[in-house]
């Protein structure tokens, strides 16, 4: 028997589940005794973090875990480890995570998050590429030269350039010299962002033996596991990542986003699962 594929209809593997509503996405998963997280994020594009006070948040009824940068001063990143679980000494963009709480209800989590006190010292910021390249521009990462990175990334310490790479084939100089015409131009494209139907969401649980389980909307579970292990200094055998049906990603879910926050809170939640999600706002 010979199968025909060219010119034939091939049913989608997940087609029936999706059209019948049986597909289970991350927020469809329910866990016993699950806690709900709320993240406190920076209102400033660039500022020093002078103090983070969690005491009032921790006293709210129903709160089971609170965390900030001093608890988890770790770095992560796919190619360049320039991201933190929570901002430690400074924030670098509006929305940079500074602290988080996990509570019995979403309402308690939001109330507690509102009681976290953060002292900021605003710093000059850059808002476009040309300003970031300018001599004397505020540095987004003053310690860029200290970050770990993969061998094919070439950051330039003392600047805002995270990677500078030239790709040439053949005798470039001769081609330019002998060309009838040479056109030089600066090309600009609009800023875009991946906006899948399903927003980012993750659930993490850490058992009393320190084994980590993560359920997340991600495009590469093995990448998530590798980055989490590198971030929290965990052996790969102690971390398990499961990905249910993903409601779109387009590259925006290729690395890690909320997973480190979920794991950090779960490490303090004494075996209880913690859900972290973001809405469209």
VOBA-1610 file (N, C-alpha, C; in pm, whole numbers, padded with zeros to 5 digits, always signed):
BEGIN
Unk+00085-00119+00000Unk+00000+00000+00000Unk+00089+00124+00000Unk+00060+00215-00090Unk+00140+00337-00102Unk+00060+00457-00053Unk+00119+00534+00037Unk+00051+00653+00088Unk+00071+00769-00008Unk-00034+00848-00026Unk-00025+00968-00110Unk-00028+01091-00021Unk+00072+01179-00040Unk+00077+01302+00038Unk+00071+01425-00052Unk+00142+01421-00165Unk+00141+01535-00256Unk+00002+01546-00318Unk-00060+01662-00296Unk-00193+01685-00350Unk-00305+01626-00267Unk-00272+01558-00156Unk-00375+01498-00071Unk-00391+01580+00056Unk-00509+01574+00115Unk-00534+01642+00242Unk-00473+01559+00355Unk-00400+01626+00441Unk-00340+01560+00557Unk-00404+01618+00683Unk-00479+01538+00757Unk-00547+01590+00877Unk-00447+01642+00979Unk-00482+01751+01046Unk-00397+01803+01153Unk-00399+01706+01270Unk-00283+01685+01330Unk-00274+01594+01444Unk-00362+01642+01559Unk-00365+01774+01581Unk-00442+01830+01692Unk-00575+01889+01648Unk-00617+01861+01526Unk-00738+01924+01473Unk-00863+01892+01550Unk-00887+01763+01578Unk-01010+01722+01646Unk-01016+01782+01786Unk-00904+01777+01859Unk-00903+01832+01995Unk-00937+01980+01996Unk-00885+02053+01900Unk-00907+02198+01900Unk-01049+02235+01858Unk-01103+02171+01756Unk-01237+02209+01711Unk-01345+02161+01806Unk-01316+02060+01888Unk-01414+02012+01985Unk-01397+02075+02122Unk-01293+02157+02138Unk-01269+02221+02267Unk-01204+02131+02369Unk-01152+02017+02326Unk-01090+01923+02420Unk-00944+01955+02448Unk-00883+02039+02366Unk-00741+02073+02387Unk-00724+02144+02521Unk-00623+02107+02595Unk-00600+02165+02728Unk-00477+02255+02722Unk-00501+02382+02752Unk-00394+02481+02756Unk-00348+02496+02901Unk-00244+02574+02922Unk-00184+02582+03054Unk-00284+02627+03161Unk-00371+02723+03128Unk-00465+02772+03229Unk-00584+02680+03248Unk-00593+02573+03167Unk-00696+02471+03188Unk-00653+02369+03292Unk-00525+02366+03324Unk-00473+02268+03419Unk-00504+02313+03562Unk-00560+02223+03641Unk-00595+02252+03780Unk-00512+02164+03872Unk-00458+02226+03976Unk-00373+02155+04070Unk-00427+02171+04211Unk-00417+02065+04288Unk-00461+02069+04427Unk-00376+02169+04506Unk-00442+02253+04584Unk-00377+02349+04674Unk-00289+02448+04598Unk-00329+02484+04477Unk-00249+02575+04396Unk-00254+02718+04451Unk-00140+02785+04447Unk-00130+02924+04487Unk-00126+03012+04362Unk-00167+03138+04380Unk-00172+03232+04268Unk-00072+03345+04293Unk+00003+03379+04190Unk+00109+03478+04204Unk+00068+03614+04148Unk+00129+03716+04203Unk+00118+03851+04150Unk+00258+03912+04153Unk+00298+03970+04042Unk+00434+04022+04027Unk+00433+04174+04035Unk+00525+04229+04113Unk+00544+04374+04121Unk+00649+04412+04017Unk+00613+04507+03930Unk+00701+04543+03819Unk+00737+04692+03825Unk+00849+04724+03765Unk+00901+04860+03769Unk+00814+04957+03690Unk+00786+05076+03747Unk+00718+05181+03670Unk+00817+05269+03595Unk+00947+05243+03612Unk+01050+05328+03551Unk+01124+05252+03442Unk+01168+05322+03337Unk+01248+05257+03233Unk+01392+05229+03276Unk+01440+05305+03374Unk+01578+05287+03422Unk+01588+05350+03560Unk+01628+05272+03658Unk+01639+05325+03794Unk+01720+05229+03880Unk+01784+05284+03982Unk+01848+05201+04083Unk+01742+05155+04182Unk+01756+05033+04231Unk+01666+04980+04334Unk+01738+04995+04467Unk+01692+05089+04548Unk+01757+05117+04675Unk+01709+05027+04788Unk+01583+04985+04782Unk+01529+04900+04888Unk+01402+04832+04840Unk+01381+04710+04887Unk+01257+04636+04863Unk+01211+04582+04998Unk+01093+04624+05042Unk+01041+04583+05173Unk+00920+04491+05153Unk+00932+04371+05206Unk+00830+04268+05185Unk+00746+04240+05309Unk+00779+04302+05423Unk+00717+04263+05549Unk+00565+04278+05549Unk+00515+04390+05501Unk+00369+04412+05502Unk+00299+04313+05411Unk+00361+04284+05298Unk+00300+04187+05206Unk+00293+04049+05269Unk+00398+04010+05339Unk+00403+03877+05399Unk+00298+03859+05507Unk+00250+03969+05566Unk+00153+03960+05675Unk+00009+03953+05628Unk-00016+03966+05499Unk-00153+03959+05447Unk-00206+03817+05462Unk-00326+03798+05515Unk-00383+03663+05528Unk-00388+03591+05393Unk-00343+03469+05393Unk-00345+03390+05270Unk-00216+03390+05193Unk-00124+03480+05224Unk+00005+03484+05154Unk+00093+03371+05205Unk+00150+03296+05112Unk+00233+03181+05148Unk+00379+03195+05104Unk+00408+03291+05017Unk+00547+03310+04973Unk+00565+03450+04919Unk+00680+03509+04949Unk+00719+03638+04892Unk+00864+03626+04849Unk+00901+03695+04743Unk+01038+03683+04692Unk+01079+03810+04621Unk+01211+03836+04621Unk+01266+03950+04546Unk+01409+03915+04505Unk+01478+04012+04450Unk+01610+03988+04394Unk+01714+03942+04494Unk+01704+03986+04619Unk+01805+03944+04716Unk+01792+03796+04751Unk+01674+03738+04727Unk+01655+03595+04751Unk+01710+03509+04637Unk+01701+03562+04515Unk+01741+03486+04397Unk+01824+03577+04304Unk+01948+03605+04340Unk+02032+03697+04260Unk+02097+03626+04141Unk+02014+03564+04058Unk+02065+03482+03949Unk+02042+03549+03814Unk+02125+03510+03717Unk+02111+03559+03580Unk+02076+03444+03486Unk+02006+03479+03379Unk+01970+03379+03279Unk+01963+03445+03142Unk+01944+03365+03039Unk+01936+03415+02902Unk+01975+03305+02805Unk+01915+03305+02686Unk+01944+03200+02589Unk+02088+03211+02538Unk+02126+03329+02494Unk+02258+03349+02435Unk+02349+03433+02525Unk+02292+03532+02589Unk+02366+03621+02678Unk+02290+03626+02810Unk+02357+03595+02919Unk+02290+03592+03048Unk+02280+03732+03106Unk+02188+03810+03048Unk+02169+03949+03089Unk+02037+03971+03160Unk+01961+03865+03186Unk+01832+03878+03251Unk+01839+03826+03394Unk+01757+03884+03480Unk+01751+03840+03619Unk+01613+03783+03649Unk+01606+03698+03752Unk+01475+03649+03796Unk+01393+03767+03846Unk+01452+03843+03937Unk+01398+03970+03984Unk+01512+04073+03977Unk+01476+04197+03951Unk+01578+04303+03948Unk+01648+04308+04083Unk+01778+04324+04080Unk+01854+04330+04204Unk+01895+04474+04235Unk+01997+04523+04164Unk+02044+04659+04192Unk+01977+04765+04108Unk+01918+04726+03992Unk+01855+04826+03905Unk+01748+04761+03820Unk+01655+04846+03771Unk+01555+04804+03673Unk+01594+04865+03539Unk+01560+04795+03430Unk+01607+04835+03299Unk+01496+04861+03199Unk+01372+04840+03238Unk+01260+04871+03150Unk+01132+04876+03232Unk+01035+04947+03182Unk+00904+04950+03248Unk+00846+04809+03243Unk+00816+04754+03360Unk+00767+04617+03366Unk+00870+04517+03415Unk+00992+04561+03440Unk+01096+04472+03491Unk+01050+04414+03625Unk+01048+04281+03643Unk+01003+04223+03770Unk+01095+04260+03885Unk+01035+04303+03996Unk+01112+04343+04114Unk+01086+04249+04231Unk+00963+04204+04245Unk+00925+04114+04354Unk+00797+04041+04315Unk+00761+03941+04395Unk+00637+03867+04366Unk+00587+03802+04494Unk+00457+03775+04494Unk+00394+03705+04607Unk+00312+03590+04553Unk+00293+03488+04636Unk+00204+03376+04604Unk+00106+03361+04720Unk-00022+03353+04687Unk-00124+03350+04791Unk-00234+03250+04756Unk-00323+03228+04852Unk-00432+03132+04834Unk-00531+03176+04726Unk-00546+03306+04709Unk-00638+03359+04608Unk-00569+03469+04528Unk-00624+03495+04410Unk-00570+03603+04328Unk-00588+03737+04397Unk-00700+03753+04468Unk-00727+03879+04537Unk-00624+03905+04647Unk-00593+03801+04724Unk-00493+03817+04830Unk-00355+03847+04771Unk-00324+03785+04659Unk-00195+03809+04595Unk-00184+03954+04548Unk-00292+04004+04488Unk-00290+04144+04441Unk-00280+04241+04559Unk-00354+04212+04666Unk-00348+04300+04784Unk-00207+04304+04841Unk-00146+04188+04854Unk-00011+04182+04910Unk+00090+04251+04819Unk+00077+04231+04689Unk+00170+04295+04596Unk+00162+04446+04608Unk+00043+04498+04634Unk+00026+04641+04649Unk+00091+04696+04775Unk+00126+04608+04868Unk+00189+04652+04993Unk+00341+04639+04990Unk+00395+04585+04884Unk+00541+04577+04872Unk+00596+04717+04844Unk+00690+04759+04924Unk+00748+04892+04911Unk+00883+04884+04840Unk+00895+04960+04732Unk+01020+04962+04655Unk+01068+05106+04645Unk+01192+05129+04684Unk+01253+05261+04669Unk+01338+05263+04542Unk+01304+05356+04452Unk+01376+05370+04326Unk+01452+05502+04323Unk+01564+05501+04255Unk+01635+05625+04221Unk+01640+05633+04068Unk+01549+05712+04008Unk+01542+05716+03861Unk+01674+05757+03797Unk+01706+05694+03685Unk+01827+05723+03609Unk+01790+05763+03467Unk+01880+05833+03396Unk+01854+05863+03255Unk+01837+05733+03177Unk+01750+05737+03077Unk+01721+05617+02998Unk+01739+05646+02850Unk+01746+05541+02771Unk+01751+05554+02625Unk+01626+05488+02568Unk+01571+05549+02462Unk+01443+05502+02409Unk+01448+05466+02261Unk+01562+05481+02197Unk+01573+05443+02058Unk+01716+05398+02030Unk+01734+05332+01917Unk+01864+05273+01885Unk+01973+05378+01872Unk+01945+05487+01802Unk+02048+05589+01781Unk+02095+05649+01913Unk+02001+05674+02003Unk+02040+05728+02134Unk+02124+05628+02212Unk+02091+05500+02199Unk+02166+05397+02270Unk+02309+05384+02218Unk+02328+05410+02087Unk+02460+05401+02026Unk+02547+05524+02055Unk+02485+05634+02091Unk+02558+05760+02104Unk+02665+05751+02213Unk+02774+05823+02191Unk+02881+05826+02290Unk+02831+05891+02418Unk+02859+05829+02531Unk+02814+05881+02659Unk+02672+05845+02694Unk+02607+05758+02615Unk+02469+05718+02643Unk+02462+05642+02775Unk+02351+05654+02849Unk+02335+05575+02970Unk+02348+05426+02937Unk+02423+05354+03017Unk+02444+05212+02992Unk+02332+05129+03054Unk+02269+05049+02972Unk+02164+04961+03022Unk+02226+04853+03110Unk+02344+04804+03071Unk+02414+04701+03147Unk+02559+04746+03170Unk+02586+04820+03277Unk+02724+04863+03304Unk+02820+04746+03322Unk+02768+04631+03366Unk+02852+04514+03389Unk+02841+04412+03275Unk+02816+04459+03154Unk+02798+04372+03038Unk+02915+04276+03018Unk+03035+04323+03043Unk+03153+04240+03021Unk+03165+04123+03117Unk+03085+04121+03224Unk+03093+04014+03322Unk+02991+03902+03296Unk+02902+03923+03200Unk+02798+03824+03174Unk+02853+03704+03096Unk+02802+03587+03128Unk+02833+03468+03049Unk+02756+03474+02918Unk+02816+03420+02812Unk+02746+03417+02683Unk+02799+03299+02602Unk+02725+03262+02499Unk+02767+03154+02411Unk+02882+03205+02323Unk+02961+03115+02265Unk+03082+03157+02191Unk+03056+03244+02069Unk+02934+03239+02013Unk+02909+03315+01891Unk+02838+03448+01917Unk+02836+03493+02041Unk+02785+03625+02076Unk+02902+03711+02118Unk+02907+03834+02066Unk+03022+03921+02091Unk+02975+04056+02148Unk+02945+04062+02279Unk+02906+04190+02339Unk+03023+04287+02344Unk+02991+04416+02349Unk+03095+04519+02356Unk+03080+04593+02489Unk+03156+04552+02591Unk+03147+04617+02722Unk+03171+04767+02711Unk+03101+04842+02796Unk+03113+04987+02794Unk+03022+05052+02692Unk+02940+04972+02624Unk+02842+05023+02527Unk+02709+04954+02551Unk+02611+04988+02469Unk+02481+04920+02473Unk+02468+04817+02361Unk+02580+04771+02308Unk+02581+04672+02200Unk+02596+04533+02262Unk+02493+04450+02250Unk+02500+04316+02309Unk+02566+04218+02213Unk+02568+04249+02084Unk+02633+04160+01988Unk+02670+04238+01863Unk+02793+04221+01816Unk+02839+04286+01693Unk+02907+04181+01608Unk+02851+04157+01491Unk+02901+04049+01406Unk+02892+04090+01260Unk+02999+04066+01185Unk+03000+04092+01041Unk+03007+03959+00967Unk+02925+03944+00865Unk+02926+03824+00782Unk+02959+03865+00640Unk+03072+03818+00589Unk+03114+03851+00453Unk+03157+03724+00381Unk+03132+03721+00250Unk+03171+03606+00168Unk+03239+03657+00043Unk+03354+03601+00012Unk+03427+03645-00106Unk+03511+03769-00078Unk+03559+03832-00184Unk+03643+03951-00174Unk+03554+04074-00172Unk+03511+04113-00052Unk+03418+04224-00037Unk+03478+04354-00091Unk+03603+04383-00053Unk+03666+04508-00093Unk+03675+04518-00246Unk+03713+04409-00311Unk+03724+04410-00457Unk+03588+04430-00522Unk+03486+04366-00467Unk+03352+04380-00523Unk+03304+04524-00515Unk+03329+04589-00403Unk+03288+04728-00388Unk+03370+04818-00481Unk+03498+04790-00489Unk+03587+04872-00572Unk+03551+04861-00721Unk+03511+04746-00766Unk+03484+04723-00908Unk+03338+04744-00947Unk+03251+04765-00850Unk+03108+04780-00881Unk+03083+04908-00959Unk+02990+04902-01052Unk+02953+05021-01129Unk+02887+05123-01038Unk+02807+05076-00945Unk+02741+05165-00850Unk+02737+05098-00713Unk+02750+05179-00611Unk+02742+05131-00473Unk+02635+05213-00402Unk+02538+05145-00346Unk+02430+05212-00275Unk+02449+05190-00125Unk+02450+05298-00050Unk+02460+05289+00095Unk+02336+05353+00155Unk+02277+05281+00248Unk+02154+05332+00307Unk+02135+05269+00444Unk+02067+05339+00531Unk+02031+05285+00661Unk+01885+05240+00656Unk+01862+05115+00683Unk+01727+05060+00676Unk+01668+05048+00817Unk+01545+05093+00830Unk+01476+05085+00959Unk+01347+05006+00941Unk+01315+04926+01040Unk+01190+04850+01038Unk+01113+04883+01165Unk+00982+04871+01163Unk+00904+04902+01284Unk+00929+04798+01393Unk+00915+04841+01516Unk+00927+04749+01629Unk+00804+04658+01631Unk+00827+04531+01648Unk+00716+04436+01651Unk+00730+04346+01774Unk+00621+04283+01811Unk+00622+04192+01925Unk+00531+04075+01896Unk+00571+03957+01939Unk+00489+03839+01922Unk+00364+03854+02010Unk+00247+03838+01954Unk+00124+03849+02032Unk+00035+03728+02001Unk+00065+03613+02059Unk-00021+03497+02038Unk-00154+03512+02110Unk-00250+03431+02072Unk-00381+03436+02138Unk-00368+03403+02286Unk-00286+03303+02317Unk-00266+03264+02456Unk-00150+03342+02517Unk-00171+03413+02627Unk-00061+03487+02690Unk+00035+03392+02762Unk+00143+03447+02813Unk+00240+03367+02888Unk+00178+03321+03020Unk+00203+03196+03056Unk+00155+03143+03184Unk+00239+03022+03220Unk+00264+03005+03349Unk+00346+02893+03398Unk+00297+02849+03535Unk+00316+02722+03564Unk+00291+02666+03696Unk+00416+02589+03737Unk+00460+02608+03860Unk+00579+02536+03909Unk+00550+02477+04046Unk+00610+02361+04069Unk+00600+02297+04200Unk+00736+02239+04236Unk+00778+02262+04359Unk+00905+02209+04409Unk+00874+02122+04530Unk+00904+01992+04520Unk+00871+01904+04632Unk+00974+01918+04744Unk+00949+01849+04853Unk+01033+01865+04971Unk+01174+01810+04950Unk+01193+01731+04844Unk+01326+01681+04811Unk+01400+01773+04715Unk+01334+01883+04675Unk+01397+01979+04586Unk+01377+01951+04438Unk+01296+01850+04404Unk+01267+01820+04264Unk+01169+01924+04210Unk+01196+01973+04089Unk+01118+02082+04030Unk+01035+02029+03913Unk+00906+02062+03915Unk+00817+02033+03803Unk+00761+02165+03751Unk+00760+02182+03621Unk+00710+02305+03559Unk+00615+02268+03446Unk+00500+02333+03446Unk+00405+02324+03336Unk+00398+02464+03276Unk+00420+02476+03147Unk+00431+02610+03092Unk+00391+02615+02945Unk+00350+02732+02901Unk+00321+02756+02760Unk+00450+02801+02693Unk+00522+02706+02636Unk+00653+02735+02578Unk+00671+02656+02450Unk+00763+02702+02368Unk+00788+02637+02240Unk+00894+02528+02248Unk+00976+02530+02352Unk+01086+02433+02362Unk+01105+02391+02507Unk+01044+02280+02549Unk+01056+02238+02689Unk+01199+02209+02730Unk+01281+02158+02639Unk+01419+02127+02676Unk+01502+02254+02694Unk+01470+02359+02616Unk+01537+02488+02637Unk+01498+02545+02772Unk+01370+02537+02807Unk+01323+02586+02937Unk+01396+02512+03049Unk+01403+02380+03039Unk+01471+02303+03143Unk+01618+02343+03153Unk+01686+02352+03040Unk+01829+02387+03041Unk+01852+02523+03106Unk+01770+02622+03070Unk+01789+02757+03124Unk+01756+02763+03272Unk+01652+02691+03315Unk+01618+02689+03457Unk+01729+02622+03538Unk+01784+02514+03487Unk+01893+02445+03558Unk+02015+02535+03570Unk+02047+02606+03461Unk+02162+02696+03465Unk+02137+02812+03561Unk+02015+02863+03562Unk+01981+02979+03646Unk+01988+02944+03794Unk+01922+02833+03833Unk+01911+02798+03975Unk+02017+02697+04020Unk+02113+02668+03930Unk+02223+02575+03963Unk+02167+02438+04004Unk+02081+02382+03921Unk+02018+02254+03949Unk+02063+02150+03846Unk+02076+02024+03886Unk+02106+01919+03788Unk+01985+01894+03699Unk+02010+01859+03573Unk+01900+01839+03479Unk+01804+01730+03524Unk+01854+01631+03596Unk+01768+01523+03642Unk+01668+01565+03748Unk+01687+01684+03807Unk+01596+01732+03912Unk+01487+01824+03858Unk+01487+01849+03729Unk+01389+01943+03671Unk+01313+01874+03558Unk+01181+01880+03567Unk+01095+01823+03463Unk+01004+01933+03411Unk+00999+01950+03279Unk+00917+02054+03216Unk+00815+01987+03125Unk+00689+02022+03143Unk+00582+01969+03060Unk+00512+02084+02989Unk+00483+02065+02862Unk+00418+02168+02782Unk+00286+02112+02727Unk+00173+02166+02769Unk+00045+02124+02711Unk+00026+02189+02574Unk-00096+02195+02528Unk-00123+02264+02402Unk-00082+02410+02414Unk-00013+02461+02314Unk+00035+02600+02315Unk-00050+02684+02220Unk-00104+02792+02272Unk-00190+02879+02192Unk-00112+02985+02116Unk-00009+02943+02045Unk+00071+03036+01966Unk+00194+03081+02040Unk+00298+03112+01965Unk+00422+03160+02025Unk+00501+03249+01931Unk+00518+03203+01806Unk+00586+03282+01701Unk+00728+03323+01739Unk+00792+03248+01827Unk+00926+03283+01872Unk+00927+03350+02008Unk+00815+03409+02048Unk+00809+03479+02176Unk+00809+03387+02296Unk+00787+03257+02273Unk+00790+03159+02382Unk+00905+03060+02363Unk+01010+03105+02294Unk+01123+03017+02266Unk+01219+03009+02384Unk+01225+03111+02467Unk+01315+03111+02582Unk+01238+03091+02710Unk+01273+03165+02814Unk+01197+03161+02938Unk+01154+03302+02973Unk+01039+03311+03038Unk+00981+03439+03072Unk+00932+03438+03216Unk+00820+03370+03239Unk+00763+03362+03374Unk+00814+03242+03453Unk+00873+03146+03384Unk+00913+03022+03451Unk+01005+03044+03571Unk+01109+03130+03563Unk+01194+03151+03681Unk+01119+03209+03800Unk+01022+03297+03773Unk+00944+03356+03883Unk+00860+03248+03949Unk+00797+03163+03868Unk+00715+03054+03923Unk+00800+02960+04007Unk+00919+02926+03958Unk+01007+02835+04032Unk+01056+02900+04161Unk+01092+03028+04156Unk+01140+03098+04276Unk+01034+03097+04385Unk+00910+03128+04349Unk+00803+03127+04449Unk+00774+02986+04498Unk+00779+02889+04406Unk+00752+02751+04445Unk+00857+02699+04542Unk+00980+02747+04530Unk+01086+02706+04622Unk+01056+02751+04764Unk+00973+02855+04778Unk+00938+02906+04910Unk+00800+02860+04956Unk+00729+02788+04870Unk+00588+02756+04897Unk+00569+02617+04958Unk+00675+02552+05000Unk+00668+02426+05074Unk+00587+02318+05002Unk+00621+02293+04877Unk+00560+02185+04804Unk+00432+02218+04731Unk+00384+02340+04743Unk+00258+02376+04677Unk+00286+02434+04538Unk+00202+02403+04440Unk+00220+02459+04306Unk+00185+02607+04303Unk+00256+02681+04220Unk+00235+02826+04207Unk+00210+02859+04061Unk+00101+02930+04035Unk+00066+02973+03899Unk+00102+03119+03879Unk+00174+03146+03771Unk+00206+03284+03732Unk+00155+03306+03591Unk+00082+03413+03569Unk+00033+03444+03436Unk+00034+03594+03414Unk+00030+03634+03289Unk+00017+03776+03256Unk-00105+03794+03167Unk-00173+03906+03185Unk-00287+03935+03099Unk-00243+04034+02992Unk-00338+04079+02913Unk-00304+04166+02801Unk-00259+04305+02845Unk-00287+04345+02967Unk-00246+04477+03013Unk-00099+04477+03056
//
